[in-house]
Amino acid sequence: MLCVSIVFVLGYWAYLDTQNKRHQELMRIIQEAEKNLQTIERNPNRVSHSNLASYNLQKYISDKKVFF
């Protein structure tokens, strides 16, 4: 009975450790994404590039006569 209890406790501890590592990894990814997004938003050329992209898309659609 003692062995079963020890195995259960160690298994549960390993499960919690894995969940904690996953949570830390997700938080790291979220923080990196927020940092990258802030960098993009601070870029003074962002507006002109995004307008250029939408202009090119509209030109492509009109050239191909694509209707939605």
Distance bins in CASP14 RR format, pairs under 12 A and 6 or more apart:
PFRMAT RR
TARGET T0000
AUTHOR 0000-0000-0000
RMODE 2
METHOD distances of the structure
MODEL  1
1 7 0 0 0 0 0 1 0 0 0 0 0
1 8 0 0 0 0 0 1 0 0 0 0 0
2 8 0 0 0 0 0 1 0 0 0 0 0
2 9 0 0 0 0 0 1 0 0 0 0 0
3 9 0 0 0 0 0 1 0 0 0 0 0
3 10 0 0 0 0 0 1 0 0 0 0 0
4 10 0 0 0 0 0 1 0 0 0 0 0
4 11 0 0 0 0 0 1 0 0 0 0 0
5 11 0 0 0 0 0 1 0 0 0 0 0
5 12 0 0 0 0 0 1 0 0 0 0 0
6 12 0 0 0 0 0 1 0 0 0 0 0
6 13 0 0 0 0 0 1 0 0 0 0 0
7 13 0 0 0 0 0 1 0 0 0 0 0
7 14 0 0 0 0 0 1 0 0 0 0 0
8 14 0 0 0 0 0 1 0 0 0 0 0
8 15 0 0 0 0 0 1 0 0 0 0 0
9 15 0 0 0 0 0 1 0 0 0 0 0
9 16 0 0 0 0 0 1 0 0 0 0 0
10 16 0 0 0 0 0 1 0 0 0 0 0
10 17 0 0 0 0 0 1 0 0 0 0 0
11 17 0 0 0 0 1 0 0 0 0 0 0
11 18 0 0 0 0 1 0 0 0 0 0 0
12 18 0 0 0 0 0 1 0 0 0 0 0
12 19 0 0 0 0 0 1 0 0 0 0 0
13 19 0 0 0 0 0 1 0 0 0 0 0
13 20 0 0 0 0 0 1 0 0 0 0 0
14 20 0 0 0 0 0 1 0 0 0 0 0
14 21 0 0 0 0 0 1 0 0 0 0 0
15 21 0 0 0 0 0 1 0 0 0 0 0
15 22 0 0 0 0 0 1 0 0 0 0 0
16 22 0 0 0 0 0 1 0 0 0 0 0
16 23 0 0 0 0 0 1 0 0 0 0 0
17 23 0 0 0 0 0 1 0 0 0 0 0
17 24 0 0 0 0 0 1 0 0 0 0 0
18 24 0 0 0 0 0 1 0 0 0 0 0
18 25 0 0 0 0 0 1 0 0 0 0 0
19 25 0 0 0 0 0 1 0 0 0 0 0
19 26 0 0 0 0 0 1 0 0 0 0 0
20 26 0 0 0 0 0 1 0 0 0 0 0
20 27 0 0 0 0 0 1 0 0 0 0 0
21 27 0 0 0 0 0 1 0 0 0 0 0
21 28 0 0 0 0 0 1 0 0 0 0 0
22 28 0 0 0 0 0 1 0 0 0 0 0
22 29 0 0 0 0 0 1 0 0 0 0 0
23 29 0 0 0 0 0 1 0 0 0 0 0
23 30 0 0 0 0 0 1 0 0 0 0 0
24 30 0 0 0 0 0 1 0 0 0 0 0
24 31 0 0 0 0 0 1 0 0 0 0 0
25 31 0 0 0 0 0 1 0 0 0 0 0
25 32 0 0 0 0 0 1 0 0 0 0 0
26 32 0 0 0 0 0 1 0 0 0 0 0
26 33 0 0 0 0 0 1 0 0 0 0 0
27 33 0 0 0 0 0 1 0 0 0 0 0
27 34 0 0 0 0 0 1 0 0 0 0 0
28 34 0 0 0 0 0 1 0 0 0 0 0
28 35 0 0 0 0 0 1 0 0 0 0 0
29 35 0 0 0 0 0 1 0 0 0 0 0
29 36 0 0 0 0 0 1 0 0 0 0 0
30 36 0 0 0 0 0 1 0 0 0 0 0
30 37 0 0 0 0 0 1 0 0 0 0 0
31 37 0 0 0 0 0 1 0 0 0 0 0
31 38 0 0 0 0 0 1 0 0 0 0 0
32 38 0 0 0 0 0 1 0 0 0 0 0
32 39 0 0 0 0 0 1 0 0 0 0 0
33 39 0 0 0 0 0 1 0 0 0 0 0
33 40 0 0 0 0 0 1 0 0 0 0 0
34 40 0 0 0 0 0 1 0 0 0 0 0
34 41 0 0 0 0 0 1 0 0 0 0 0
35 41 0 0 0 0 0 1 0 0 0 0 0
35 42 0 0 0 0 0 1 0 0 0 0 0
36 42 0 0 0 0 0 1 0 0 0 0 0
36 43 0 0 0 0 0 1 0 0 0 0 0
37 43 0 0 0 0 0 1 0 0 0 0 0
37 46 0 0 0 0 0 1 0 0 0 0 0
38 46 0 0 0 0 0 1 0 0 0 0 0
39 46 0 0 0 0 1 0 0 0 0 0 0
40 46 1 0 0 1 0 0 0 0 0 0 0
40 47 0 0 0 0 0 1 0 0 0 0 0
40 49 0 0 0 0 1 0 0 0 0 0 0
40 50 0 0 0 0 1 0 0 0 0 0 0
41 47 0 0 0 0 0 1 0 0 0 0 0
41 50 0 0 0 0 0 1 0 0 0 0 0
43 49 0 0 0 0 1 0 0 0 0 0 0
43 50 0 0 0 0 0 1 0 0 0 0 0
45 51 0 0 0 0 0 1 0 0 0 0 0
45 52 0 0 0 0 1 0 0 0 0 0 0
45 53 0 0 0 0 0 1 0 0 0 0 0
46 52 0 0 0 0 0 1 0 0 0 0 0
46 53 0 0 0 0 0 1 0 0 0 0 0
47 53 0 0 0 0 0 1 0 0 0 0 0
47 54 0 0 0 0 0 1 0 0 0 0 0
48 54 0 0 0 0 0 1 0 0 0 0 0
48 55 0 0 0 0 0 1 0 0 0 0 0
49 55 0 0 0 0 0 1 0 0 0 0 0
49 56 0 0 0 0 0 1 0 0 0 0 0
50 56 0 0 0 0 0 1 0 0 0 0 0
50 57 0 0 0 0 0 1 0 0 0 0 0
51 57 0 0 0 0 0 1 0 0 0 0 0
51 58 0 0 0 0 0 1 0 0 0 0 0
52 58 0 0 0 0 0 1 0 0 0 0 0
52 59 0 0 0 0 0 1 0 0 0 0 0
53 59 0 0 0 0 0 1 0 0 0 0 0
53 60 0 0 0 0 0 1 0 0 0 0 0
54 60 0 0 0 0 0 1 0 0 0 0 0
54 61 0 0 0 0 0 1 0 0 0 0 0
55 61 0 0 0 0 0 1 0 0 0 0 0
55 62 0 0 0 0 0 1 0 0 0 0 0
56 62 0 0 0 0 0 1 0 0 0 0 0
56 63 0 0 0 0 0 1 0 0 0 0 0
57 63 0 0 0 0 0 1 0 0 0 0 0
57 64 0 0 0 0 0 1 0 0 0 0 0
57 66 0 0 0 0 0 1 0 0 0 0 0
58 64 0 0 0 0 0 1 0 0 0 0 0
58 66 0 0 0 0 0 1 0 0 0 0 0
58 68 0 0 0 0 0 1 0 0 0 0 0
59 66 0 0 0 0 0 1 0 0 0 0 0
60 66 1 0 0 1 0 0 0 0 0 0 0
61 67 0 0 0 0 1 0 0 0 0 0 0
61 68 0 0 0 0 1 0 0 0 0 0 0
END
